[in-house]
Structure formats: structure tokens, C-alpha cells
Amino acid sequence: MSLFKFENELNERVQIKRQYGSHSAHHVNSVAPVRNSIIKFVGDGTVTEKEMKDFLSKLEEDRGNTINQKDWFDRNSRYFKSSTNENGKTWSLSKFGQRVLERIIKEKEEKKPTLNEKVGLFKF
């Protein structure tokens, strides 16, 4: 791994929760397209199991790769709260997931234009 690539990976991690007392800070990678798109989808409110399956199948089609849903949700469970009621299983964002969603929205608003966008090249 080159030093340049290593520096880029360090810059892509963002702090979601700061260190306090003996509790360490929480960092997440800012470049995670699957996680970010699912968090944005669930961020609108509660999502039913059918809606989640439909969204994940559409996401798989768009990416061209399959997503092992069980493993993915096991690894990323801290972003979501799940509950079961008479209608079935539903998901919503946990407090940690809300913080990540806020960070995603903030980064999207702060996104700096590229050189091509500044100069006006390649606009049709």
C-alpha cells in the first residue's frame, strides 16, 4: 500500500462521536456507498421488511453485485433499530445512524465543486 493511498484512507474517516472520559471516539468511513444509500432510505422514517427488500434488490441491480443482506445487517446493526409488530418487522435509524445521516447530509452540502465544474467544462 502506498503512502498516498494510506493518507487518503485516513482522510476518509470522520468522527461521529467524540471521546469522553474513558469512552473512545467513534469514527466511520465517509466513503461507503451501500451504507450511505441504505441510511438515506431508512432516514425518511420507518421502513417495512417488504420496502427494505425491494430497495436492496434495486440497489443490487444498480451496482451489478449481490449484497448478502444478513451479513450486511449483522455488521452494520449499530445504525438501525428493528422492531416487530403485527404488520411485520420494521427498521428505523438508531441514534448513531441519525448522526451518520446528519454527516452525510452535511458533506453533501459542503461538497466542493471540482475544477471542471468551476471552469464550466463538460456541461451540456
PADOVO-766150 format. One line per field, with one value per residue: x, y, z of N, C-alpha, C, O in turn; residue in three letters; residue number from 1. Coordinates in nm, 4 decimals, decimal comma, m for minus. Layout:
! residues N
neast X:...
nnorth Y:...
nup Z:...
caeast X:...
canorth Y:...
caup Z:...
ceast X:...
cnorth Y:...
cup Z:...
oeast X:...
onorth Y:...
oup Z:...
residuo ALA:...
num NUM:...
//
This chain:
! residues 124
neast 0,0852:0,0620:0,1977:0,0517:m0,2058:m0,2650:m0,2766:m0,4999:m0,6989:m0,7001:m0,7949:m1,0550:m1,1993:m1,4334:m1,5217:m1,7812:m1,8756:m1,7449:m1,4541:m1,4945:m1,4278:m1,3500:m1,4479:m1,4019:m1,3618:m1,5931:m1,5541:m1,6289:m1,6102:m1,6206:m1,6688:m1,8764:m2,0738:m2,2939:m2,3804:m2,4374:m2,6455:m2,8475:m2,8869:m2,9791:m3,2208:m3,3634:m3,3676:m3,5844:m3,7941:m3,9781:m3,9237:m4,0658:m4,0320:m4,0809:m4,0500:m3,7802:m3,6585:m3,7303:m3,5949:m3,3269:m3,2979:m3,3242:m3,0996:m2,8981:m2,9293:m2,8607:m2,5919:m2,4818:m2,3812:m2,4303:m2,5728:m2,5059:m2,7493:m2,8065:m2,5504:m2,4618:m2,6402:m2,5841:m2,3200:m2,3589:m2,5401:m2,5502:m2,6367:m2,9087:m3,2427:m3,4512:m3,7847:m4,0619:m4,3912:m4,7498:m4,7742:m4,5352:m4,1744:m3,9991:m3,7755:m3,5777:m3,3722:m3,1045:m2,9717:m2,7037:m2,7080:m2,8606:m2,6779:m2,4830:m2,6342:m2,6853:m2,4254:m2,3730:m2,5545:m2,4540:m2,1956:m2,2689:m2,3831:m2,1602:m1,9937:m1,7294:m1,6956:m1,5620:m1,2647:m1,3382:m1,6087:m1,5867:m1,4625:m1,6380:m1,6340:m1,7328:m2,0100:m2,3372
nnorth m0,1176:0,2127:0,5186:0,7452:0,6421:0,5406:0,7774:0,8966:0,7157:0,7641:1,0242:0,9868:0,8895:0,9852:1,1568:1,0622:1,0549:1,2147:1,1683:1,0866:1,0974:0,7760:0,6595:0,5856:0,7712:0,7606:0,6593:0,6648:0,5409:0,7701:0,7188:0,5069:0,3681:0,1817:0,1590:0,4311:0,4865:0,3141:0,4097:0,6680:0,5978:0,4696:0,6769:0,8435:0,7675:0,5051:0,1805:m0,0883:m0,4498:m0,5488:m0,3168:m0,2678:m0,4981:m0,4635:m0,2237:m0,3038:m0,5009:m0,3428:m0,1819:m0,3737:m0,4405:m0,1967:m0,1712:m0,4047:m0,6085:m0,8620:m0,8319:m0,9626:m0,9823:m1,0596:m1,0835:m0,8225:m0,6642:m0,7676:m0,6774:m0,4016:m0,3294:m0,1411:0,0982:0,0872:0,0398:m0,2236:m0,3422:m0,5479:m0,5859:m0,6338:m0,6072:m0,6902:m0,6925:m0,3921:m0,1214:0,1427:0,4360:0,4252:0,6153:0,6510:0,5971:0,8153:1,0201:0,9573:0,9927:1,2698:1,3588:1,2692:1,4274:1,6791:1,6674:1,6457:1,8943:2,0540:1,9845:2,0425:2,2080:2,0506:2,1049:2,1066:2,1730:2,4286:2,5702:2,5271:2,3306:2,0557:2,0752:2,0227
nup 0,0000:m0,0898:0,0446:m0,0168:m0,0723:0,1793:0,3308:0,2120:0,2924:0,5657:0,5678:0,4844:0,6934:0,9351:1,2334:1,4411:1,6980:1,9761:2,1882:2,5292:2,8599:2,9704:2,7472:2,4107:2,1021:1,8239:1,4958:1,1473:0,8129:0,5545:0,2897:0,1826:m0,0117:m0,0212:0,2471:0,2991:0,1134:0,2035:0,4627:0,4038:0,2811:0,4893:0,6646:0,6185:0,7763:0,9314:0,7959:0,6260:0,6124:0,3526:0,1944:0,2438:0,1339:m0,1370:m0,1939:m0,1489:m0,3463:m0,5753:m0,5392:m0,5617:m0,8314:m0,9527:m0,8783:m0,9758:m0,8310:m0,5811:m0,2562:0,0500:0,2553:0,5246:0,6459:0,5985:0,7495:1,0015:1,0399:1,0332:1,2284:1,4310:1,3288:1,2988:1,4318:1,5036:1,4998:1,5833:1,4892:1,4574:1,1839:1,0809:1,0506:1,1157:1,0341:1,1662:1,2075:1,4398:1,7191:1,6619:1,3879:1,3042:1,3481:1,1586:0,9255:0,9430:0,9072:0,6463:0,5015:0,5647:0,4490:0,1830:0,1356:0,1780:m0,0238:m0,2342:m0,5452:m0,8385:m1,0379:m1,3082:m1,2858:m1,1826:m1,3876:m1,5885:m1,7766:m1,9812:m1,9599:m2,0593
caeast 0,0000:0,1429:0,1754:m0,0557:m0,3325:m0,2868:m0,3184:m0,6369:m0,7877:m0,7123:m0,8767:m1,1921:m1,2666:m1,4862:m1,5610:m1,9243:m1,8948:m1,6142:m1,4070:m1,5408:m1,3848:m1,2840:m1,5112:m1,3274:m1,4378:m1,6440:m1,5240:m1,6796:m1,5557:m1,7171:m1,6948:m1,9413:m2,1940:m2,4071:m2,4284:m2,4950:m2,7739:m2,9462:m2,9166:m3,0654:m3,3524:m3,4289:m3,3739:m3,7123:m3,8887:m3,9689:m3,9290:m4,1111:m3,9448:m4,1017:m3,9863:m3,6349:m3,6191:m3,7427:m3,4859:m3,2000:m3,2906:m3,2973:m2,9606:m2,8161:m2,9368:m2,7849:m2,4490:m2,4376:m2,3293:m2,5282:m2,5428:m2,5501:m2,8251:m2,7925:m2,4174:m2,4506:m2,7128:m2,5104:m2,2039:m2,4000:m2,6594:m2,5500:m2,7004:m3,0524:m3,3249:m3,5572:m3,8940:m4,1585:m4,5284:m4,8442:m4,7551:m4,4070:m4,0540:m3,9734:m3,6457:m3,5600:m3,2340:m3,0678:m2,9116:m2,5773:m2,7456:m2,9012:m2,5555:m2,4214:m2,7193:m2,6567:m2,2916:m2,3875:m2,6220:m2,3604:m2,0904:m2,3280:m2,3982:m2,0287:m1,9141:m1,6641:m1,7007:m1,4364:m1,2064:m1,4207:m1,7316:m1,5519:m1,4295:m1,7548:m1,6092:m1,8139:m2,1513:m2,4186
canorth 0,0000:0,3333:0,6176:0,8333:0,5730:0,5336:0,9101:0,9163:0,6373:0,8339:1,1431:0,9489:0,8557:1,1027:1,1324:1,0752:1,0823:1,2498:1,0961:1,1470:1,0135:0,6521:0,6139:0,6314:0,8363:0,6721:0,7054:0,5835:0,5747:0,8556:0,6642:0,3764:0,3951:0,0959:0,2020:0,5649:0,4841:0,2485:0,5020:0,7730:0,5391:0,4455:0,8039:0,9103:0,7215:0,3607:0,1067:m0,2258:m0,5530:m0,5550:m0,1984:m0,2866:m0,5981:m0,4014:m0,1273:m0,3752:m0,5659:m0,2351:m0,1423:m0,4798:m0,4260:m0,0778:m0,1956:m0,5212:m0,7048:m0,9011:m0,7930:m1,0628:m0,8957:m1,0992:m1,0433:m0,6772:m0,6105:m0,8053:m0,5887:m0,2615:m0,3239:m0,0260:0,2111:0,0651:m0,0215:m0,3024:m0,3794:m0,6366:m0,5633:m0,7224:m0,5949:m0,7489:m0,6274:m0,2578:m0,0644:0,2871:0,4672:0,4424:0,7455:0,6504:0,6085:0,9541:1,1014:0,9307:1,0587:1,4131:1,3786:1,2507:1,5472:1,7909:1,6539:1,6720:2,0392:2,1167:1,9299:2,1467:2,1783:2,0092:2,2043:2,1114:2,2455:2,5693:2,6289:2,5142:2,2326:1,9359:2,0969:2,0081
caup 0,0000:m0,0971:0,1488:m0,0630:m0,0530:0,3236:0,3748:0,1657:0,3772:0,6927:0,5476:0,4568:0,8190:1,0036:1,3716:1,4621:1,8397:2,0295:2,3056:2,6524:2,9715:2,9284:2,6235:2,2940:1,9950:1,7193:1,3610:1,0376:0,6821:0,4856:0,1564:0,1934:m0,0909:0,0139:0,3784:0,2894:0,0428:0,2893:0,5729:0,3487:0,2571:0,6183:0,7349:0,5964:0,8786:0,9479:0,6704:0,6469:0,5568:0,2080:0,1361:0,2529:0,0339:m0,2690:m0,2085:m0,1608:m0,4777:m0,6717:m0,5177:m0,6206:m0,9772:m0,9913:m0,8578:m1,0507:m0,7332:m0,4809:m0,1189:0,1454:0,3445:0,6642:0,6915:0,5969:0,8651:1,1225:1,0527:1,0424:1,3131:1,5211:1,2620:1,2865:1,5358:1,4402:1,5883:1,5207:1,5314:1,3887:1,0388:1,0445:1,1004:1,0644:1,0687:1,1736:1,2409:1,5799:1,7446:1,5867:1,2470:1,2815:1,3401:1,0289:0,8262:0,9511:0,8488:0,5015:0,4501:0,5810:0,3482:0,0520:0,1256:0,1767:m0,1329:m0,3123:m0,6888:m0,8994:m1,1273:m1,4288:m1,2545:m1,1636:m1,5174:m1,6735:m1,8814:m1,9923:m1,9296:m2,1788
ceast 0,0889:0,1049:0,0607:m0,1923:m0,3664:m0,3347:m0,4615:m0,7358:m0,8053:m0,8029:m1,0240:m1,2681:m1,3091:m1,5327:m1,7101:m1,9543:m1,7582:m1,5811:m1,4561:m1,5093:m1,3091:m1,3444:m1,4370:m1,4208:m1,4831:m1,6171:m1,5892:m1,6138:m1,6598:m1,7522:m1,7454:m2,0751:m2,3143:m2,4668:m2,4982:m2,6309:m2,8817:m2,9844:m3,0051:m3,2072:m3,4291:m3,4478:m3,5044:m3,8159:m3,8705:m3,9921:m3,9713:m4,0146:m3,9584:m4,0352:m3,8349:m3,5870:m3,6252:m3,6277:m3,3520:m3,1883:m3,2641:m3,1510:m2,8652:m2,8150:m2,8530:m2,6347:m2,3969:m2,3775:m2,4430:m2,4796:m2,5949:m2,6175:m2,8070:m2,6574:m2,4041:m2,5195:m2,6468:m2,3919:m2,2436:m2,5211:m2,6634:m2,6160:m2,8531:m3,1140:m3,4314:m3,6619:m3,9906:m4,2954:m4,6193:m4,8278:m4,6247:m4,2921:m4,0378:m3,8374:m3,6567:m3,4152:m3,2158:m3,0083:m2,7806:m2,6037:m2,7900:m2,7797:m2,4856:m2,5018:m2,6956:m2,5226:m2,2967:m2,4487:m2,5282:m2,2510:m2,1444:m2,3439:m2,2639:m1,9428:m1,8602:m1,6724:m1,5631:m1,3868:m1,2898:m1,5495:m1,7035:m1,5317:m1,5487:m1,7339:m1,7087:m1,9580:m2,2280:m2,5542
cnorth 0,1228:0,4296:0,7106:0,7703:0,5663:0,6676:0,9387:0,8397:0,7037:0,9553:1,1093:0,9113:0,9834:1,0632:1,1598:1,1097:1,1070:1,1694:1,1673:1,0512:0,8921:0,5958:0,6718:0,6958:0,7319:0,7359:0,6113:0,6297:0,6561:0,8029:0,5208:0,3865:0,3094:0,1409:0,3372:0,5636:0,4174:0,3401:0,6161:0,7215:0,5217:0,5762:0,8784:0,8722:0,5734:0,2923:m0,0358:m0,3229:m0,5619:m0,4368:m0,2126:m0,3873:m0,5412:m0,3045:m0,1978:m0,4463:m0,4621:m0,1906:m0,2457:m0,4697:m0,3080:m0,1010:m0,3093:m0,6274:m0,7439:m0,8554:m0,9033:m0,9875:m0,9309:m1,0554:m0,8917:m0,6172:m0,6511:m0,7118:m0,4442:m0,2426:m0,2008:0,0976:0,2032:0,0105:m0,1010:m0,3353:m0,4663:m0,6045:m0,6551:m0,7171:m0,6563:m0,6689:m0,4900:m0,2105:0,0862:0,3114:0,4777:0,5818:0,7586:0,6643:0,7493:1,0445:1,0816:0,9978:1,2091:1,4451:1,3659:1,3756:1,6667:1,7853:1,6829:1,8219:2,1095:2,0729:2,0428:2,1105:2,1392:2,1199:2,2188:2,1888:2,3947:2,6385:2,6226:2,4156:2,1190:1,9564:2,0928:2,0675
cup 0,0000:0,0143:0,1109:m0,0388:0,0956:0,3778:0,3323:0,2519:0,5122:0,6797:0,5259:0,5831:0,8892:1,1432:1,3872:1,6084:1,9009:2,1546:2,4307:2,7670:2,9225:2,8000:2,5030:2,1911:1,8937:1,5839:1,2606:0,9088:0,6069:0,3471:0,1729:0,1198:m0,0532:0,1460:0,3690:0,2199:0,1279:0,4050:0,5233:0,3285:0,3882:0,6947:0,7178:0,7010:0,8998:0,8139:0,7021:0,5799:0,4047:0,1384:0,1354:0,1491:m0,1071:m0,2942:m0,2276:m0,2953:m0,5872:m0,6610:m0,5774:m0,7727:m1,0244:m0,9813:m0,9441:m0,9606:m0,6399:m0,3439:m0,0296:0,2594:0,4910:0,7193:0,6979:0,7183:0,9967:1,1459:1,0810:1,1323:1,4027:1,4594:1,2647:1,4150:1,4626:1,5453:1,5100:1,5774:1,4512:1,2363:0,9912:1,1027:1,0359:1,1122:1,0757:1,2136:1,3915:1,5972:1,6664:1,4371:1,2115:1,2674:1,2058:0,9182:0,8258:0,8860:0,6967:0,4391:0,4557:0,4749:0,2089:0,0303:0,1124:0,0596:m0,2194:m0,4606:m0,7414:m0,9913:m1,2536:m1,4054:m1,2371:m1,2975:m1,6115:m1,7875:m1,8723:m1,9467:m2,0591:m2,1569
oeast 0,1806:m0,0044:m0,0184:m0,2840:m0,4820:m0,4243:m0,5374:m0,8439:m0,9147:m0,8794:m1,1100:m1,3908:m1,2312:m1,5769:m1,7589:m2,0475:m1,6655:m1,6689:m1,4592:m1,5582:m1,2157:m1,2968:m1,4129:m1,5423:m1,4197:m1,6526:m1,6028:m1,5678:m1,7754:m1,8564:m1,6669:m2,1783:m2,4268:m2,5880:m2,6063:m2,7226:m2,9969:m3,1016:m3,0973:m3,3036:m3,5471:m3,5354:m3,5331:m3,9177:m3,7596:m4,0692:m3,9186:m3,9279:m3,8587:m3,9710:m3,7687:m3,4856:m3,5363:m3,5698:m3,2722:m3,0795:m3,1899:m3,0864:m2,7635:m2,7108:m2,7823:m2,5589:m2,2796:m2,3271:m2,5392:m2,3595:m2,7138:m2,5508:m2,7934:m2,6503:m2,3433:m2,4640:m2,6532:m2,3663:m2,1687:m2,5973:m2,7713:m2,6481:m2,9202:m3,0478:m3,4945:m3,6314:m3,9993:m4,3132:m4,5707:m4,8637:m4,6057:m4,3109:m4,0603:m3,7890:m3,7333:m3,3437:m3,3009:m2,9961:m2,7507:m2,5309:m2,7614:m2,7787:m2,4352:m2,4434:m2,6866:m2,5085:m2,2320:m2,4011:m2,5233:m2,2169:m2,0733:m2,3211:m2,2532:m1,8299:m1,9348:m1,6574:m1,4608:m1,4583:m1,3106:m1,5954:m1,7868:m1,5776:m1,5597:m1,8090:m1,7622:m2,0212:m2,1872:m2,6380
onorth 0,1342:0,4230:0,7503:0,8368:0,5840:0,6714:0,9988:0,8902:0,7003:0,9857:1,1949:0,9020:1,0779:0,9508:1,2669:1,1847:1,0288:1,1107:1,2901:0,9383:0,9033:0,4943:0,7923:0,6764:0,6274:0,8513:0,4918:0,7434:0,6149:0,8394:0,4260:0,4109:0,3595:0,1591:0,3553:0,6331:0,4605:0,3475:0,6569:0,7930:0,5559:0,5851:0,9691:0,9404:0,5216:0,3395:m0,0973:m0,2836:m0,5804:m0,4541:m0,1744:m0,3645:m0,5669:m0,3032:m0,1575:m0,4514:m0,4896:m0,1648:m0,2098:m0,4884:m0,3179:m0,0553:m0,3099:m0,7280:m0,6692:m0,8423:m0,9349:m0,9354:m0,8412:m0,9966:m0,8379:m0,5289:m0,5760:m0,6714:m0,3717:m0,1478:m0,1605:0,1923:0,3023:m0,0553:m0,0504:m0,3536:m0,4588:m0,5967:m0,7455:m0,8123:m0,6729:m0,5875:m0,4738:m0,2532:0,1489:0,2178:0,5322:0,6571:0,8646:0,7347:0,7982:1,1351:1,1770:1,0544:1,2697:1,5466:1,4431:1,4241:1,7467:1,8882:1,7388:1,8717:2,2117:2,1197:2,1265:1,9938:2,1888:2,2162:2,3303:2,2617:2,4781:2,7507:2,7033:2,4173:2,0908:1,8620:2,1536:2,0650
oup 0,0813:0,0705:0,1965:0,0094:0,1342:0,4622:0,4084:0,2824:0,5684:0,7712:0,5468:0,5797:0,9014:1,1666:1,3511:1,6377:1,8799:2,2179:2,4377:2,7703:2,8430:2,7491:2,4956:2,1942:1,8788:1,5600:1,2866:0,8979:0,5970:0,2925:0,1765:0,1822:m0,0532:0,1573:0,4249:0,2636:0,1245:0,4418:0,5939:0,3557:0,3960:0,7807:0,7959:0,7126:0,8876:0,7302:0,7948:0,5018:0,3349:0,0348:0,0389:0,0831:m0,1883:m0,4027:m0,3122:m0,3526:m0,6815:m0,7625:m0,6368:m0,8355:m1,1247:m1,0667:m0,9816:m1,0105:m0,6219:m0,3202:m0,0320:0,3488:0,5742:0,8273:0,7904:0,7836:1,0940:1,2593:1,1465:1,1133:1,4461:1,5313:1,2359:1,4952:1,3698:1,6631:1,3875:1,6990:1,3833:1,1672:0,8707:1,1931:0,9160:1,2170:1,0025:1,2496:1,4618:1,5006:1,6115:1,3672:1,1022:1,1841:1,1465:0,8259:0,7191:0,8178:0,6259:0,3364:0,3622:0,4165:0,1254:m0,0800:0,0446:0,0451:m0,2702:m0,4966:m0,6941:m1,0189:m1,3016:m1,4933:m1,2727:m1,3185:m1,7038:m1,8851:m1,7651:m1,8991:m2,1581:m2,2470
residuo MET:SER:LEU:PHE:LYS:PHE:GLU:ASN:GLU:LEU:ASN:GLU:ARG:VAL:GLN:ILE:LYS:ARG:GLN:TYR:GLY:SER:HIS:SER:ALA:HIS:HIS:VAL:ASN:SER:VAL:ALA:PRO:VAL:ARG:ASN:SER:ILE:ILE:LYS:PHE:VAL:GLY:ASP:GLY:THR:VAL:THR:GLU:LYS:GLU:MET:LYS:ASP:PHE:LEU:SER:LYS:LEU:GLU:GLU:ASP:ARG:GLY:ASN:THR:ILE:ASN:GLN:LYS:ASP:TRP:PHE:ASP:ARG:ASN:SER:ARG:TYR:PHE:LYS:SER:SER:THR:ASN:GLU:ASN:GLY:LYS:THR:TRP:SER:LEU:SER:LYS:PHE:GLY:GLN:ARG:VAL:LEU:GLU:ARG:ILE:ILE:LYS:GLU:LYS:GLU:GLU:LYS:LYS:PRO:THR:LEU:ASN:GLU:LYS:VAL:GLY:LEU:PHE:LYS:PHE
num 1:2:3:4:5:6:7:8:9:10:11:12:13:14:15:16:17:18:19:20:21:22:23:24:25:26:27:28:29:30:31:32:33:34:35:36:37:38:39:40:41:42:43:44:45:46:47:48:49:50:51:52:53:54:55:56:57:58:59:60:61:62:63:64:65:66:67:68:69:70:71:72:73:74:75:76:77:78:79:80:81:82:83:84:85:86:87:88:89:90:91:92:93:94:95:96:97:98:99:100:101:102:103:104:105:106:107:108:109:110:111:112:113:114:115:116:117:118:119:120:121:122:123:124
//
